[in-house]
Each structure stands twice: as structure tokens, then as C-alpha cells.
């Protein structure tokens, strides 16, 4: 029995080391870039950080991440065989046990697949380029706000929360990363740039239209707040009242299927309501634990953040995440909407933790990093979400 336990432990460690070492190496590069003043050295370190985890994605066997064999490889093979782009779009692939034309997928991703197939003729180049785009967009979004948050903690958070998901949900992960980067422009009031990037994100996954809701939330908290008296001994500022309304509206939409379906139709993504309307939804404590932990961090660090507009916006996004994560109890596809709000964890925690005193920050960082590692181990290693464990190098790898 003891020998079996030791063998099991060795196997688990061997499954994890490729991911963990890559995450740590990339994070170390970003941390070093934060500490160095030379822009040239910073660019080299940031590029190295992106390359480390992009190469990890490129080296992997095609069995890692269910969507790779579901649509990535079939689309790539069709692109190689096609004489032109039109023939490629009309060619069928077997996806989710049904034949669908390549044109049924978003054009942004189909174009990238076609270009990689014709230029490189190797699917591993496609895996590398898609991951390079994902990590690059996330890092750009973080780096543009480096004066307000800990960039290295942000990229570390992304790796342990979303990296393995990106090896599976490739198209949506690209869309999420682009929208994540777009938010850094919205923060600087570059609204046109934000919407251009949001439109580009929808070319990779239609659900990126959720960016409209993020924009509306941002605009609702942009104006300065004022105090409203609700009674002799009770007064609230307008932003707190808005948070209460956001909570009521979010949970109402999620828990009333007919309203949820109407909202998705207005956003043009009604197909993600399939399986939700016919199933009962209930509050999921397990699915909510991570969001509740982040909300607790925000509450504990609330007074340390001076940017009033930002902290109320982040709390509003967390409320939306807490509401939409309940969709996991009814539909896997509908629950993917919550990932766009969950992505903001990568902004939120590094922003709030960098505002507290050094002594408290060190303790908070240790606790947060341990929680991240436990979350990653439980969901990715133990529950095998996204089918990315064990990590296996492709036997026929070549660029």
C-alpha cells in the first residue's frame, strides 16, 4: 500500500512539473521586468515570459485539451487540403458528433488556422501562435496598468486560473484575452479602441459581446458618487446603491430562464441558453467559493484603494461573476459566460493587494498564492478539468 502511494505521488508530480516550472519561470521573468528600468531589457524579459508558456502549449500532444481534437486539428487538416479559402470554409468537419462546415466557426480563428496551415504546414505552429496571442494580450493588459497593480502577481494568477483552460477552450480563450487587454484602454477612456478590440474578440468567439455589459458597468461607475439619505440614521452613496441594483438585476436574470434567454437573444448569443431553459438552476456553493474568496479580499482591502471608480466597478464585476457562475448547475455552455467576469480576478487581486502595507501584503500574498495553487491542483490535477493532465510532449513534434 505504501509503495502504491509513493508511485501515485511520483506520477502526480511528473504530471505537474512541466506546468508549474513554466508558470514560475514566466512569472520570474515578469517580476524581473518590473524591477528593471531599462526598457530594452524589459522587452526581452517580457518576450521571454510569453515564449516560455507559448512553447509549452506548442510542445503538447494533441490529446491535451478536448477541443484540439474536436475542432482545431480537423480545421487544420481541411485548411491543408483546401485549394483556396472558399473551399476551406465550405469543407465539413466532425465536431461534437455532427458534421458542420468550417464557416460555422468565427472568422477570426478560421483565418488564423488557414494562414498557419498554408505558411507553416504544421499544427504545432498553430498551437504556438494562438497561445502567444493569448499570453501576449493578457500581459499587455497588465503591463499597461503596472503603476496600479503587481504585474507579476497578475500573470501568476492567470496561469493558475486560466492557462489550462486556454489549452482546451482555444477560441474563447483568445476572445477573453483580447477583451481583457481592451479593458486597459477603456480605463484610459479610449472607448473607440475598446470597441474595436471587442469586435475583434467576437471574431474569435461570439460570447465576447459580453464586453458591452462590461462597458455599461464601467460607465455607470465613472461619475463621482454622492450621498443619498434613506432615513434619519441611514445614508448610502450612489455607487453603493448601484451595486445593490446590479446584484438584484444579475441574480434575477440568471434565476429566471425566460429573462436570461431574452438577454442572450439581444446579445446575439442565444445558442448558449440551450440546456439551461429546461434545467433547474440552484445556488452552487462549490462554484461560488473562489468568487466569494476574491470578494472577501476586496472587502478587507477596500479602504486601502483610493480609486473610488475602480473599486466599485471591480465589485460590480464580482457580483456579476457570482451570479453567472450559478449557470454551471444548469448548462456547461451557458456557464462559459461567467469566465469573462472571472478574468477580472487577474486585475482585481493584484490591484487591491498592492495597496496595503508591506507587512500585511506579505502575509496576504502567501495566503493568496497557496489558495491559487490549491485551486489549480484540485480543479486541474484532481478533477482533471479541461483534460490537460498529464502533460505529454507530442511524439512527432516539429516546427
Backbone torsions as a table, in degrees:
resi	resn	phi	psi	omega
1	UNK	NA	-44.2	-179.6
2	UNK	-64.1	-39.7	179.3
3	UNK	-64.4	-41.1	179.1
4	UNK	-62.7	-40.4	178.7
5	UNK	-63.0	-41.8	-180.0
6	UNK	-65.6	-41.1	178.2
7	UNK	-62.8	-42.4	179.0
8	UNK	-61.3	-42.2	179.6
9	UNK	-63.9	-43.4	179.1
10	UNK	-61.6	-41.2	179.8
11	UNK	-63.7	-43.3	-179.9
12	UNK	-62.3	-45.1	179.5
13	UNK	-61.8	-42.2	-179.8
14	UNK	-65.9	-31.9	177.3
15	UNK	-68.0	-33.1	-170.9
16	UNK	-89.8	-29.9	-165.0
17	UNK	-59.2	-38.3	-178.2
18	UNK	-61.6	-44.4	179.1
19	UNK	-68.0	-52.6	-174.2
20	UNK	-60.7	-46.6	-179.7
21	UNK	-64.6	-37.5	177.7
22	UNK	-67.0	-42.5	178.1
23	UNK	-60.2	-46.7	-177.9
24	UNK	-67.1	-41.2	179.9
25	UNK	-64.1	-44.4	178.9
26	UNK	-65.0	-43.6	179.2
27	UNK	-62.7	-39.2	178.6
28	UNK	-62.2	-39.7	177.5
29	UNK	-62.6	-42.9	179.3
30	UNK	-66.8	-42.0	178.5
31	UNK	-60.9	-42.3	178.6
32	UNK	-64.3	-39.0	178.7
33	UNK	-63.0	-34.5	178.2
34	UNK	-66.7	-30.9	-174.5
35	UNK	-90.6	-11.3	-176.8
36	UNK	-103.0	140.7	-177.6
37	UNK	-88.5	-25.0	-178.2
38	UNK	-66.9	120.6	-178.9
39	UNK	-66.0	-35.6	179.8
40	UNK	-65.0	-44.8	178.5
41	UNK	-65.3	-38.3	177.9
42	UNK	-59.2	-45.5	-179.3
43	UNK	-61.8	-40.7	179.8
44	UNK	-64.5	-44.9	-178.9
45	UNK	-66.0	-40.8	179.5
46	UNK	-67.5	-38.7	176.6
47	UNK	-64.3	-41.0	178.2
48	UNK	-63.6	-39.4	178.9
49	UNK	-60.4	-42.3	179.2
50	UNK	-68.4	-41.2	-177.2
51	UNK	-63.5	-38.8	-175.7
52	UNK	-57.2	-52.3	-176.8
53	UNK	-81.8	-20.2	175.7
54	UNK	-72.5	-40.3	177.7
55	UNK	-67.7	-35.1	176.4
56	UNK	-59.4	-42.0	178.7
57	UNK	-67.8	-37.5	-177.9
58	UNK	-70.3	-36.6	-176.8
59	UNK	-72.5	-16.2	-169.9
60	UNK	-69.5	153.8	174.1
61	UNK	-69.7	154.4	-176.9
62	UNK	-69.2	-12.0	177.9
63	UNK	-77.6	-11.4	-178.5
64	UNK	-86.6	113.7	-175.4
65	UNK	93.1	110.5	-172.5
66	UNK	-61.4	-32.6	-177.0
67	UNK	-70.1	-17.7	180.0
68	UNK	-63.0	-48.1	178.4
69	UNK	-79.7	-21.1	-177.9
70	UNK	-72.4	-47.1	-179.6
71	UNK	-140.0	-25.7	-176.8
72	UNK	-64.0	-56.4	-179.9
73	UNK	-64.1	-45.1	177.9
74	UNK	-58.8	-40.8	178.5
75	UNK	-65.2	-39.3	-179.1
76	UNK	-65.7	-42.8	178.9
77	UNK	-62.7	-42.6	178.2
78	UNK	-63.1	-37.7	179.0
79	UNK	-65.8	-38.3	177.9
80	UNK	-64.5	-39.7	-176.4
81	UNK	-78.3	-27.7	-174.3
82	UNK	-68.6	142.2	177.8
83	UNK	-81.3	-23.7	179.0
84	UNK	-153.2	173.5	-175.3
85	UNK	-66.9	-37.5	179.6
86	UNK	-63.4	-42.9	178.1
87	UNK	-63.4	-37.6	178.6
88	UNK	-63.8	-44.8	-179.3
89	UNK	-63.6	-35.0	-177.6
90	UNK	-84.8	-9.6	-178.7
91	UNK	-73.4	142.8	-178.2
92	UNK	-89.7	150.8	171.6
93	UNK	-133.3	153.0	178.1
94	UNK	-90.1	105.8	-178.8
95	UNK	-126.2	126.5	-177.7
96	UNK	53.4	43.3	174.5
97	UNK	66.2	23.3	175.1
98	UNK	-144.1	148.7	178.8
99	UNK	-82.2	124.4	178.0
100	UNK	-134.4	148.3	177.7
101	UNK	-74.8	152.6	178.3
102	UNK	-58.1	-31.1	-179.1
103	UNK	-63.5	-14.7	178.8
104	UNK	-74.8	-14.4	176.2
105	UNK	-90.0	159.9	-178.8
106	UNK	-62.1	143.2	-173.1
107	UNK	-66.9	-31.7	-178.9
108	UNK	-58.1	-47.1	-178.4
109	UNK	-73.7	-39.4	-179.8
110	UNK	-61.9	-35.6	178.8
111	UNK	-66.9	-44.4	178.7
112	UNK	-60.7	-43.0	179.5
113	UNK	-61.5	-44.5	-178.2
114	UNK	-63.8	-44.4	-179.4
115	UNK	-63.2	-46.5	-179.8
116	UNK	-63.5	-38.8	-179.6
117	UNK	-65.0	-39.7	-176.8
118	UNK	-82.4	-34.9	-177.7
119	UNK	-82.0	-42.9	-173.3
120	UNK	-109.5	-29.9	-179.7
121	UNK	63.9	23.4	-176.4
122	UNK	-141.0	125.3	-175.9
123	UNK	-66.6	-25.3	-179.9
124	UNK	-69.1	-28.1	173.4
125	UNK	-66.6	-37.9	177.2
126	UNK	-63.9	-44.7	179.2
127	UNK	-62.1	-37.9	179.0
128	UNK	-67.2	-48.0	-176.2
129	UNK	-64.7	-43.1	-179.8
130	UNK	-63.9	-40.7	179.2
131	UNK	-70.4	-35.4	177.7
132	UNK	-61.8	-41.3	178.2
133	UNK	-64.2	-45.0	-178.1
134	UNK	-61.7	-55.7	-178.0
135	UNK	-66.0	-37.0	178.9
136	UNK	-60.7	-45.2	179.8
137	UNK	-65.3	-42.1	179.1
138	UNK	-62.2	-44.8	-177.6
139	UNK	-69.1	-37.1	176.4
140	UNK	-62.6	-45.2	178.8
141	UNK	-58.8	-41.4	178.8
142	UNK	-71.3	-44.6	-175.6
143	UNK	-64.8	-33.3	178.8
144	UNK	-66.1	-17.7	179.7
145	UNK	-116.9	26.6	-173.7
146	UNK	-63.6	-19.5	178.5
147	UNK	-76.2	-13.8	-175.3
148	UNK	-116.0	-4.4	-178.5
149	UNK	-152.3	170.5	177.1
150	UNK	-90.4	102.9	-174.7
151	UNK	-61.5	-43.0	-178.8
152	UNK	-62.4	-37.4	177.2
153	UNK	-69.2	-34.0	178.2
154	UNK	-64.6	-46.9	-178.9
155	UNK	-70.9	-34.1	175.4
156	UNK	-61.7	-42.8	178.7
157	UNK	-62.5	-42.8	-179.7
158	UNK	-61.3	-44.6	-177.9
159	UNK	-60.1	-44.4	-175.6
160	UNK	-83.4	-12.9	178.0
161	UNK	-101.9	-36.2	-168.0
162	UNK	-129.8	-14.2	-173.3
163	UNK	-58.8	-49.5	-178.2
164	UNK	-65.4	-31.8	174.7
165	UNK	-63.2	-37.5	-178.7
166	UNK	-68.0	-21.0	176.7
167	UNK	-77.2	-14.4	179.7
168	UNK	-107.7	-66.3	-178.7
169	UNK	-81.9	72.4	-170.4
170	UNK	-63.0	-52.8	-175.7
171	UNK	-62.8	-47.4	-179.0
172	UNK	-67.1	-33.5	179.4
173	UNK	-65.6	-36.8	175.2
174	UNK	-63.9	-45.7	-179.9
175	UNK	-61.3	-43.4	179.5
176	UNK	-62.9	-41.5	-178.9
177	UNK	-66.1	-42.3	179.0
178	UNK	-64.5	-43.7	179.2
179	UNK	-66.5	-35.0	176.0
180	UNK	-61.6	-45.7	177.2
181	UNK	-65.3	-38.0	-179.3
182	UNK	-59.3	-33.6	-178.8
183	UNK	-61.5	-32.7	179.5
184	UNK	-64.5	-27.2	175.5
185	UNK	-79.9	-36.8	176.8
186	UNK	-62.1	-38.3	177.7
187	UNK	-57.8	-32.5	179.7
188	UNK	-94.1	15.8	177.3
189	UNK	65.4	23.6	174.8
190	UNK	-91.8	75.2	-171.4
191	UNK	-67.3	-40.8	-179.7
192	UNK	-62.0	-44.4	177.7
193	UNK	-60.8	-40.3	179.2
194	UNK	-59.2	-47.7	-177.1
195	UNK	-70.6	-33.0	175.9
196	UNK	-62.5	-46.1	178.9
197	UNK	-66.5	-35.5	177.9
198	UNK	-64.4	-40.8	177.8
199	UNK	-63.7	-42.0	177.1
200	UNK	-61.0	-40.4	178.9
201	UNK	-61.4	-38.2	179.5
202	UNK	-67.6	-19.0	176.9
203	UNK	-73.3	-11.5	176.9
204	UNK	-105.8	-31.4	174.3
205	UNK	-158.6	127.6	-173.3
206	UNK	-61.4	-26.7	-177.6
207	UNK	-65.4	-12.9	178.8
208	UNK	-65.1	-8.3	175.0
209	UNK	-62.8	-14.2	174.3
210	UNK	-56.9	-18.8	177.1
211	UNK	-56.4	-24.7	176.7
212	UNK	-65.1	-41.4	178.8
213	UNK	-65.6	-40.6	177.8
214	UNK	-62.0	-40.6	177.8
215	UNK	-63.0	-45.0	-179.6
216	UNK	-63.5	-38.3	176.8
217	UNK	-64.2	-42.4	179.5
218	UNK	-61.4	-46.1	-178.2
219	UNK	-66.2	-32.8	-178.8
220	UNK	-67.9	-25.7	-179.7
221	UNK	-104.2	3.5	-176.0
222	UNK	-72.3	-37.2	-179.0
223	UNK	-73.2	153.7	178.7
224	UNK	-66.8	146.9	-178.9
225	UNK	-87.3	160.7	173.8
226	UNK	-136.7	159.0	-177.0
227	UNK	-87.1	135.3	178.7
228	UNK	-119.1	126.4	178.5
229	UNK	-83.3	125.3	178.9
230	UNK	-105.4	-3.4	179.7
231	UNK	177.0	-175.4	-178.3
232	UNK	-63.9	-36.6	-175.7
233	UNK	-116.8	10.1	-176.3
234	UNK	-130.7	128.8	176.5
235	UNK	-145.5	142.0	179.1
236	UNK	-133.7	148.4	173.8
237	UNK	-80.6	160.0	-173.1
238	UNK	-62.2	-30.6	-179.2
239	UNK	-70.9	-34.1	175.8
240	UNK	-66.9	-39.8	177.3
241	UNK	-63.2	-39.5	177.7
242	UNK	-62.7	-39.4	178.4
243	UNK	-62.1	-40.1	178.8
244	UNK	-63.3	-44.1	178.9
245	UNK	-64.8	-39.8	178.4
246	UNK	-61.4	-41.8	178.3
247	UNK	-62.3	-46.1	-179.5
248	UNK	-63.6	-46.1	-178.3
249	UNK	-65.8	-44.7	-177.7
250	UNK	-60.5	-48.5	-177.9
251	UNK	-71.6	-30.5	176.2
252	UNK	-64.9	-45.4	179.8
253	UNK	-62.2	-44.0	-176.1
254	UNK	-70.4	-41.1	-173.9
255	UNK	-88.4	-5.4	174.3
256	UNK	-114.8	99.7	-173.2
257	UNK	-52.2	-40.4	-177.6
258	UNK	-63.7	-38.6	178.4
259	UNK	-70.5	-41.2	179.2
260	UNK	-60.3	-41.6	179.5
261	UNK	-64.3	-39.8	178.6
262	UNK	-63.1	-43.1	180.0
263	UNK	-62.6	-44.1	179.6
264	UNK	-65.8	-35.1	176.9
265	UNK	-65.2	-40.8	178.3
266	UNK	-63.5	-33.6	178.9
267	UNK	-84.5	-8.6	178.4
268	UNK	79.5	22.5	-179.5
269	UNK	-130.0	41.4	-176.4
270	UNK	-63.5	-21.4	-179.4
271	UNK	-62.5	-19.5	-179.6
272	UNK	-82.2	1.2	174.7
273	UNK	-91.0	-8.4	-179.8
274	UNK	-61.1	132.9	-179.0
275	UNK	85.2	-15.3	-179.3
276	UNK	-89.5	-42.2	-176.0
277	UNK	-62.6	-36.5	-176.5
278	UNK	-86.2	-12.2	-178.3
279	UNK	-105.1	150.0	177.9
280	UNK	-82.1	139.8	179.1
281	UNK	-107.8	142.6	177.0
282	UNK	-142.4	166.7	-178.0
283	UNK	-71.5	128.1	-179.3
284	UNK	-105.6	107.9	179.3
285	UNK	-67.5	-43.3	-179.8
286	UNK	-60.3	-44.4	-180.0
287	UNK	-69.4	-20.6	-175.7
288	UNK	-94.5	-10.7	-172.1
289	UNK	-58.3	-44.2	-178.4
290	UNK	-64.1	-46.2	179.5
291	UNK	-61.9	-42.4	179.0
292	UNK	-63.7	-35.8	177.2
293	UNK	-65.1	-41.1	178.7
294	UNK	-67.2	-40.4	177.2
295	UNK	-60.9	-40.0	178.3
296	UNK	-62.6	-42.2	177.6
297	UNK	-60.5	-43.9	-179.7
298	UNK	-63.1	-43.4	-179.9
299	UNK	-63.6	-43.2	-178.9
300	UNK	-66.1	-30.9	-178.3
301	UNK	-102.3	9.3	-171.2
302	UNK	-54.5	-50.0	-175.4
303	UNK	-71.1	-17.6	-178.3
304	UNK	-78.0	-20.1	-179.0
305	UNK	-93.3	119.7	-177.1
306	UNK	-84.2	-25.1	-178.0
307	UNK	-72.8	94.8	-174.6
308	UNK	-61.2	-41.6	-177.6
309	UNK	-64.9	-41.8	-175.2
310	UNK	-68.5	-45.5	-174.2
311	UNK	-69.7	-34.0	176.1
312	UNK	-70.1	-37.3	176.4
313	UNK	-61.9	-47.0	-179.6
314	UNK	-62.0	-39.3	177.6
315	UNK	-66.5	-37.4	176.3
316	UNK	-62.2	-41.3	177.8
317	UNK	-65.7	-36.8	178.0
318	UNK	-66.9	-37.0	177.3
319	UNK	-64.7	-42.5	177.3
320	UNK	-62.5	-38.3	178.4
321	UNK	-66.1	-43.5	-179.8
322	UNK	-62.0	-35.1	179.0
323	UNK	-73.2	-50.5	-174.4
324	UNK	-72.2	-23.1	178.9
325	UNK	-67.4	-18.0	177.2
326	UNK	-68.5	-16.8	179.0
327	UNK	-63.7	-18.3	179.4
328	UNK	-62.2	-22.7	-178.9
329	UNK	-78.5	-11.5	-177.3
330	UNK	-121.2	-35.9	-175.2
331	UNK	-153.9	128.5	177.8
332	UNK	-64.9	-41.0	-177.3
333	UNK	-69.4	-44.0	-179.5
334	UNK	-63.3	-33.7	-178.0
335	UNK	-67.6	-18.8	179.6
336	UNK	-63.0	-21.3	179.2
337	UNK	-62.1	-35.6	-177.5
338	UNK	-63.9	-23.0	-177.5
339	UNK	-62.8	-29.7	179.0
340	UNK	-67.0	-34.6	176.4
341	UNK	-79.5	-37.0	179.2
342	UNK	-62.8	-30.8	178.8
343	UNK	-56.1	-26.4	-177.5
344	UNK	-73.1	-9.7	171.4
345	UNK	-55.3	-35.2	-176.5
346	UNK	-65.8	-26.9	173.4
347	UNK	-88.5	-43.4	-167.2
348	UNK	-64.9	-55.6	-175.1
349	UNK	-62.6	-47.1	177.8
350	UNK	-61.7	-28.5	178.7
351	UNK	-71.9	-46.6	-176.5
352	UNK	-74.7	-40.0	-177.8
353	UNK	-69.1	-28.8	-179.2
354	UNK	-77.0	-5.2	-179.1
355	UNK	-93.9	-17.8	-177.2
356	UNK	-85.6	167.7	-176.7
357	UNK	-63.6	155.4	-175.9
358	UNK	-56.4	-42.3	-177.1
359	UNK	-64.3	-46.6	179.3
360	UNK	-69.8	-33.7	-177.2
361	UNK	-63.8	-42.7	-178.3
362	UNK	-61.0	-43.9	179.0
363	UNK	-66.1	-43.8	-179.5
364	UNK	-63.4	-39.6	179.8
365	UNK	-63.6	-43.7	179.8
366	UNK	-61.3	-46.7	-178.9
367	UNK	-63.6	-45.0	-178.0
368	UNK	-64.7	-43.6	180.0
369	UNK	-64.1	-40.1	177.4
370	UNK	-62.9	-41.5	178.8
371	UNK	-64.8	-39.9	177.4
372	UNK	-61.4	-45.7	-179.5
373	UNK	-63.6	-40.5	178.0
374	UNK	-65.2	-41.0	178.6
375	UNK	-62.3	-45.9	-179.2
376	UNK	-63.5	-44.4	-179.5
377	UNK	-63.4	-44.3	-176.6
378	UNK	-66.8	-46.4	-175.2
379	UNK	-80.5	-41.6	-173.6
380	UNK	-89.5	-44.8	-176.4
381	UNK	-85.5	-50.6	-175.0
382	UNK	-77.2	-52.6	-179.0
383	UNK	-83.7	-13.3	178.5
384	UNK	58.2	39.3	174.7
385	UNK	-60.2	141.5	177.1
386	UNK	70.4	-0.8	176.6
387	UNK	53.9	52.1	179.1
388	UNK	-113.0	2.9	176.9
389	UNK	-116.9	131.1	2.3
390	UNK	-79.3	156.9	173.8
391	UNK	-78.5	126.6	-178.6
392	UNK	-128.5	131.1	175.8
393	UNK	-77.2	136.4	-179.2
394	UNK	-59.0	127.9	-177.1
395	UNK	-66.6	-26.9	-178.7
396	UNK	-112.4	34.7	-175.8
397	UNK	-66.6	135.2	169.0
398	UNK	-167.5	148.5	177.8
399	UNK	-89.4	NA	NA
